[in-house]
Amino acid sequence: MTILIDEARWWYRERRWCHLVSDCSLDELHDFADANGIPRRGFQGDHYDVPEEYRDALIAAGAEVVDSRVLLRRLKAAGLRLTPTQRRAAAGG
């Protein structure tokens, strides 16, 4: 199991956010998120957007800290990265 989390550096609604991904499968990602109380509404087609205040608990639960470039590279290498159009379609937009 390899769950990855990057730095919390993206601001939205006065909070900083990070990304949570799996470089193995979306099932693994959903299982990890569910087990750690991350709501499904945070899922963006190939990753979860997670508020900064959850980050330490996710790391303690086993998420591996990586730079955002590494996270993206590993997501692409696993064949799980969606294009922006695919993400919008997955979100129903």
C-alpha positions in Angstrom: 0.0 0.0 0.0 1.3 3.4 -0.9 -0.8 6.4 0.0 0.9 9.7 -0.8 0.3 13.1 0.6 1.9 16.4 -0.4 2.4 19.7 1.3 -0.6 21.8 2.2 0.0 24.8 0.0 -3.2 25.5 -1.9 -5.5 28.1 -0.5 -9.3 27.8 -0.8 -11.9 29.4 1.5 -9.3 30.7 3.9 -7.8 27.2 4.5 -4.7 25.4 3.1 -5.3 22.1 1.3 -3.1 19.2 0.3 -3.7 16.2 -2.0 -4.0 12.5 -1.0 -3.5 9.9 -3.7 -2.7 6.2 -4.1 0.0 5.1 -6.6 -1.7 1.6 -6.6 -5.5 1.9 -7.0 -8.5 4.1 -6.4 -10.0 1.3 -4.2 -6.9 1.6 -1.9 -7.3 5.4 -1.8 -11.0 5.2 -0.9 -10.4 2.6 1.7 -7.7 4.7 3.3 -9.8 7.9 3.2 -12.8 6.1 4.6 -10.8 4.6 7.4 -9.5 8.0 8.4 -12.8 10.0 8.2 -12.1 11.8 5.0 -15.5 12.4 3.3 -16.1 11.2 -0.2 -17.1 14.7 -1.3 -13.4 15.6 -1.1 -12.6 13.1 -4.0 -11.7 14.8 -7.2 -11.7 11.9 -9.7 -8.1 10.8 -9.0 -7.2 12.4 -5.6 -8.7 13.7 -2.4 -8.4 17.4 -1.5 -7.7 17.4 2.2 -7.7 20.4 4.6 -4.4 21.0 6.3 -5.7 20.2 9.8 -6.2 16.5 8.7 -2.7 16.1 7.3 -0.8 15.1 10.5 -3.3 12.4 11.3 -3.1 11.0 7.8 0.7 10.9 8.0 0.4 9.1 11.4 -2.0 6.6 9.7 0.6 5.8 7.1 0.5 8.3 4.3 3.9 8.9 2.8 4.9 12.6 2.6 6.2 13.6 -0.9 6.7 16.7 -2.9 3.7 17.6 -5.1 5.8 16.9 -8.2 6.6 13.4 -7.0 3.0 12.8 -6.1 1.9 13.8 -9.6 4.7 11.7 -11.3 3.7 8.6 -9.3 0.0 9.1 -9.9 0.7 9.3 -13.7 3.0 6.3 -13.6 0.3 4.3 -12.0 -2.1 5.2 -14.8 -4.5 6.9 -12.4 -4.1 10.5 -13.3 -7.2 12.0 -15.0 -7.1 15.0 -17.4 -9.0 18.1 -16.3 -11.8 17.2 -18.7 -12.0 13.7 -17.2 -12.1 15.1 -13.7 -15.0 17.4 -14.5 -16.9 14.5 -16.1 -16.3 12.3 -13.1 -17.6 15.1 -10.9 -20.7 15.4 -13.0 -19.8 18.8 -14.4 
